[in-house]
């Protein structure tokens, strides 16, 4: 794991912390293109009353708008938890090059944990995936959030 990956994942963690302030599940992400963060996102499902308002979905839309394109060739996404099937599917459709995630999602992860949409042989695009970046910090945010919710 490179230092640059930790720097970008730290930016995703900032987004996850913003989600906590908004009483959202703490997932955050950034999209990086040519060495620059071009988009940010955090979960806004409760705020927008939209089940698709995941951090990744919002950041993808923002990145595509920023670049003025529908395909994010060469871009990387850093996200605090392994993307779900909806997000992984959208990332394939956006032709993102790489997904870097923090914590695995053993319940809904679609980049290898439960499903592997990011690298499905029948799809027309495959994404490089690397997990475990700042895994402890990413997982702790989620664990603490849900621990407080159960009280």
C-alpha positions as CSV (number, residue, x, y, z in Angstrom):
1,X,0.0,0.0,0.0
2,X,1.5,3.3,-1.1
3,X,1.5,6.6,0.8
4,X,-0.5,8.2,-2.0
5,X,-3.3,5.6,-1.5
6,X,-3.4,6.5,2.2
7,X,-3.6,10.2,1.4
8,X,-6.6,9.7,-0.9
9,X,-8.3,7.3,1.5
10,X,-7.9,9.9,4.2
11,X,-9.9,12.3,2.0
12,X,-12.6,9.6,1.6
13,X,-12.6,9.3,5.4
14,X,-13.2,13.1,5.7
15,X,-16.3,12.5,3.6
16,X,-17.4,9.6,5.8
17,X,-17.1,11.8,8.9
18,X,-19.3,14.4,7.2
19,X,-21.9,11.7,6.7
20,X,-21.8,11.0,10.5
21,X,-22.5,14.7,11.2
22,X,-25.6,14.3,8.9
23,X,-26.7,11.1,10.7
24,X,-25.9,9.1,7.6
25,X,-24.1,5.7,7.4
26,X,-20.5,6.8,7.4
27,X,-19.4,6.0,3.8
28,X,-17.2,8.5,1.9
29,X,-15.3,8.5,-1.3
30,X,-13.3,10.6,-3.7
31,X,-12.6,10.2,-7.4
32,X,-9.1,10.9,-8.5
33,X,-8.1,11.7,-12.1
34,X,-4.6,12.6,-13.3
35,X,-3.4,12.9,-9.7
36,X,-6.2,15.3,-8.6
37,X,-9.3,14.8,-6.5
38,X,-12.1,15.8,-9.0
39,X,-15.2,14.7,-7.0
40,X,-16.2,13.8,-3.5
41,X,-19.2,12.1,-2.1
42,X,-20.7,10.7,1.1
43,X,-23.9,8.9,1.8
44,X,-27.0,11.1,1.6
45,X,-29.7,8.4,1.6
46,X,-31.6,9.8,4.6
47,X,-31.3,13.4,3.6
48,X,-32.4,13.0,0.0
49,X,-34.8,10.1,0.8
50,X,-33.2,8.3,-2.0
51,X,-32.0,4.7,-1.7
52,X,-29.5,5.3,-4.6
53,X,-27.8,8.2,-2.9
54,X,-24.7,6.2,-2.0
55,X,-21.3,8.0,-1.7
56,X,-20.0,6.3,-4.9
57,X,-23.1,7.2,-7.0
58,X,-23.0,10.8,-6.0
59,X,-19.3,11.1,-6.6
60,X,-19.6,9.4,-10.0
61,X,-22.2,11.9,-11.1
62,X,-20.0,14.8,-9.9
63,X,-16.9,13.4,-11.6
64,X,-18.7,12.9,-14.9
65,X,-20.1,16.4,-14.7
66,X,-16.7,17.8,-13.9
67,X,-15.0,16.1,-16.8
68,X,-18.0,16.6,-19.1
69,X,-17.9,12.9,-20.1
70,X,-19.9,9.7,-19.4
71,X,-16.9,7.4,-19.1
72,X,-14.3,8.0,-16.4
73,X,-11.4,6.2,-18.2
74,X,-8.2,6.5,-16.2
75,X,-10.0,7.6,-13.0
76,X,-9.7,5.9,-9.6
77,X,-12.3,5.8,-6.8
78,X,-11.3,5.6,-3.2
79,X,-14.1,4.5,-0.9
80,X,-14.2,3.7,2.8
81,X,-16.1,0.4,2.4
82,X,-16.3,-2.2,-0.4
83,X,-18.9,-1.1,-3.0
84,X,-22.3,-2.8,-3.1
85,X,-23.7,-4.3,-6.2
86,X,-25.5,-1.1,-7.3
87,X,-22.3,1.0,-7.0
88,X,-20.0,-1.7,-8.5
89,X,-22.4,-1.9,-11.5
90,X,-22.3,1.8,-11.9
91,X,-18.5,1.9,-11.6
92,X,-18.3,-0.7,-14.4
93,X,-20.7,1.3,-16.6
94,X,-18.6,4.4,-15.9
95,X,-15.5,2.5,-16.9
96,X,-13.6,3.6,-13.9
97,X,-10.1,2.2,-13.9
98,X,-9.5,1.4,-10.3
99,X,-11.4,0.9,-7.0
100,X,-9.5,1.3,-3.8
101,X,-11.5,0.5,-0.7
102,X,-10.9,0.4,3.1
103,X,-13.1,-2.1,4.9
104,X,-14.5,-5.3,3.3
105,X,-18.3,-5.6,3.3
106,X,-19.1,-9.3,4.1
107,X,-22.9,-8.6,3.7
108,X,-23.2,-6.7,0.5
109,X,-19.7,-6.3,-1.0
110,X,-19.6,-6.6,-4.8
111,X,-15.9,-6.4,-5.4
112,X,-15.0,-9.9,-4.2
113,X,-16.7,-10.4,-0.8
114,X,-20.2,-11.5,-1.7
115,X,-20.2,-10.9,-5.5
116,X,-17.5,-9.8,-7.9
117,X,-19.3,-7.4,-10.3
118,X,-16.1,-5.3,-10.7
119,X,-14.4,-8.2,-12.4
120,X,-17.2,-10.3,-13.8
121,X,-16.1,-12.1,-16.9
122,X,-19.3,-11.5,-18.8
123,X,-19.2,-7.7,-18.5
124,X,-17.5,-5.5,-21.0
125,X,-15.3,-3.7,-18.5
126,X,-13.2,-4.9,-15.6
127,X,-11.9,-2.8,-12.8
128,X,-8.6,-3.2,-10.9
129,X,-9.6,-3.6,-7.2
130,X,-7.4,-3.1,-4.1
131,X,-8.9,-3.4,-0.6
132,X,-7.6,-2.9,2.9
133,X,-6.4,0.7,2.6
134,X,-6.7,2.3,6.1
135,X,-9.0,-0.7,6.8
136,X,-8.9,-0.2,10.6
137,X,-9.9,3.4,10.5
138,X,-12.6,2.8,7.9
139,X,-14.1,-0.2,9.7
140,X,-14.0,1.6,13.1
141,X,-16.1,4.5,11.8
142,X,-18.8,2.1,10.7
143,X,-18.7,-0.1,13.8
144,X,-18.9,2.9,16.1
145,X,-21.8,4.4,14.1
146,X,-23.9,1.3,14.4
147,X,-22.9,0.7,18.0
148,X,-24.3,4.1,18.9
149,X,-27.5,3.5,16.8
150,X,-28.2,0.3,18.7
151,X,-28.1,2.0,22.1
